[in-house]
Amino acid sequence: MNQNNTHRQSRTDAVPFYSKNYKPSKLVNLDAIASRRSEAEPDTIVCPVDFTNPYSVYQALRRRIFKQDRYLRDLSMFFYNHSRGIRQTMLVTGPSGCGKTEALRCLREMSDTEIKICDGSLVSKQSYKGDYKVTDMIKAETARPIIVIDEFDKILMTEKCTDIPIQGELLKIVEGGTIQVTGEGNEKQDVDTSKMSFVLIGSFQQFEQQQCDENKCSGLGFGAVAATPKPFENELTLEELVKSAGLFPELAGRITCLTSVEPFGKEDFEALVFNESTSPLLKIEDSYGYKLKISKSELKQLADDAYDEGLGVRGLTNKLVNMLNRQIFRDFQSGKERGIIEDMLWCNEPF
């Protein structure tokens, strides 16, 4: 009985907001962060984020990430559970440029929780050449960070091509325990991963294409057209990833949540660029403090091109940034360097 009470007390310490006296450590006014639009509308209602409420986190992410409802729900619960002291490992799949990593960047900006985003494509095994080791990913500033391993699918591809078992080292970290890392001056340090949560992110584009090629059906009958499945039409399963993509069964067994993002259709890109809160154009203009001179028809064409090229929101954003950079240079060249956003909220052509 006493042991149970002791255990219950330790869990209460790990989950401080179960207490009636608990107050959130940080409330974020997204409207203050977001943009000039809210500044131009002083009556805008303030929308703080209550990190003790997963639905509040979800709503905050919805204001910054376009579409991806299921992923944002899963991520909100993941973040909520991590805040309660429940460590987890989430695997996120889906096409590039659709918000997988961006949602975690948003969480990092909004909260006090340390969220460290690592590039999995740079990781090399401990005893092999390379400056970035698996253990480097767990060098954190706090004891309870969220470690995000982006490009996780590249690790699986590297193992297939080189027979370097990086997943074995990842497994030790994800299991939770004391891991020895090399600190400054080559000093050995012990890091406890038992309070860390992990997010593994990958598009698995090559695997998706392989699956489509294998499942392609030839048409039956004269004049029949072969059925060609498209990548990301069906959700990946852990069983498929273990069987065909090289995911270690032991590591798959530690994944507590498998979620995915949806691919964007052409109509999604068009809706995105005109969205008042998640448009990359709005974010770029806010960042630069500069107004991009672009018509509605030109913006729609950019969205269509982004869909056709398959580069996702990242590709669309890069196009807009390059356009704005060229415009800024021309404005300075012509002596019109003050293209600053003042009275215009959006494009030259009214929507």
C-alpha angles and dihedrals in degrees: 000000000000091000091054091050090050091050091048091051093051090052090051089054090051092048104045097170092066084078116093089228094054117121124192111261093222136018114191125204101215091187089061090051098039114068159300089280093073090043089055089051106054092181092064111132114246112241111198121190117238105202091194088067118066092199090056089052090048092052091050091052091047089059090057107030122061118230116326095118097166094048092049091051092050092045092049091054091045091053092045093051092046089053088054091055096259108134118213144169119225127190116204120193134177142094123321120262097029101108107274096128097023092065090057091048088055091051090050091053094046102045142050091234115112109241112184115195114202130187107237092193090069097052121112130184117270096252096040133084117278137092097237115068131184090252091056088070093065095052097113137164094229135043096239109043130150108239114207118197106197120195089026090158089064088063090058091048091049091053092051092051100039105022090233107148101217090153090068090063092043090053092057090052096046093047090063127240143105114319124186115228134179112248133187114319090020090285116157116238133182118232123192111217095179091100096043125101123206136213118195114198129189140146094214086205095158092049091047091052091047090052091051092050092050093048096045109128124209116229119256121225134016114320093006117151120227115247109238115192116214126230115265094017090120127039117250119241128212089242091058092047092050094046101043111010099050100247110160111247089222091055092044088056090059093054106104097181131030113190138156145200123237122242115249119245123209091264089052092056090049091049090047098055091052096043111119097219109026104034112127088218091060092049093048093049091048091050094049096034085223134119118236112219102222133134127230091250092051091049091050090051091052090052091051091049091051090054094047092049093049094222096126127215090323091062092047091049092051091053091051092047092051091049091051093047091053091048093050091051092050091048092052090045091054094042094252096114093145100084086139119151108254117130099006118081100184140350132342091253113065117239 
